[in-house]
Amino acid sequence: MRKASFLLLSLIVTAAFAGAQVGEDSRAPEPNLTNAVPGGALTCSPPRRTFVVPERLVPRARLKAKLLVLLGDSLFDDTRGVVNITREKEIKKLANKLRNERDDY
């Protein structure tokens, strides 16, 4: 009986230490407390990032950004088992456009 109690106690202490080790991530977005009104939803907004792109690369950067958004949406839909043919055609068109423009740079 004593052995079982000691084993249970050590398991509880280990679980407590493991739970205490999981702290908040310092990179986590800060909560938006201005929207936290009674009955309202508490939301988190990610930090804004600004990228500086040379003027001659702006059209290519826009294509890449649009392609990344479409690919992310496509992956999300794939996990749910949804197929969006028009999005897939758009992805193929943008990828071909980027591939053809690669020779220019």
N, C-alpha and C positions, 0 to 999 in steps of 0.2 A: 504494500500500500504506500509506503514511504517513497519507494522508487518511482512509482507512478505519479505521485504528487510532485516530486522533484522534477521529473521529466515534463509534466504539464506546466509547472512554474517556469522552467527554462524555455519552453516553447512560447509561452506568453511574453516573457521578457524579450526574447529574440524578435518576436513579431512587433512588439512595441518599439524596439530600436529601429527595425526596418521601416516602420511607418514614420518614425521621426526623421529618418534620413531623407525621405521624399519631401523636399521643401519646394517653395515656389521657384519657378524659373525666373531668373533676373531679366531675361529677354522677353518675358510674357508681356502682352499689351496691357496698359493700364486701363482700369474700368472707367467708363464714361459716366461719372456721377451726376452730371447735369441732367441726364435723362432718367435718373432714378427717382421718380416721383411715386407717391403711393398709387399703386395700381398700374404703374408703368413698368417697362422692361429695362433691365440693366444690361447695357451692351458694352462690348469691348471693341475698340477701333485699333487696327494695327498701325504701327508707326509709319509715317510717310517717308518714302525714299525718292530722291531725285537723282537722275542720271544725266550727266552731261555728255552729249554725243556730238562729234564734229559735224558740221553742216553737210558735208558731202556724203555722210553715212546715214543721214536722217531717213531717207526713203527705205533703205534696207533695214534699219532698226525698227521702223514701223511695221514692215512686213513680218519681221521676226517676232515682234510683240504680239501681233494679231495671230500669227501661227501658234505661238505658245498658249494663248488664251483658248484657241479652238482645240488644240491638243489636250489641254486640261479638261475642257468640257467633254471632249470625246472619251477620255479615260473615265470620267465620272459616270457617263452614260453606259460605258461598257461594263462597269461594275454592277449596274442595275439591269443589264441585259437589253438596253435600248440601242437601236441602230438608227442614226440620222444620216440618211444618204446625202442630203444636200450639204451637210457639214463635212462629210468625208470628201466630197467632190471639191469643196472649198479648200480643205487641207491639202489635197493633191495639187490643186492649182497654185496655191501659195508656195508649196514646197518646190514645184517645178520652176516657178518664177525665181525663187531664191537660188536654185541650182543653176539656172541660166545666167543670172546676174553675177554669180560667183566668179565667172571668167573675167568680168569687167574690173574686178578689184584686185 
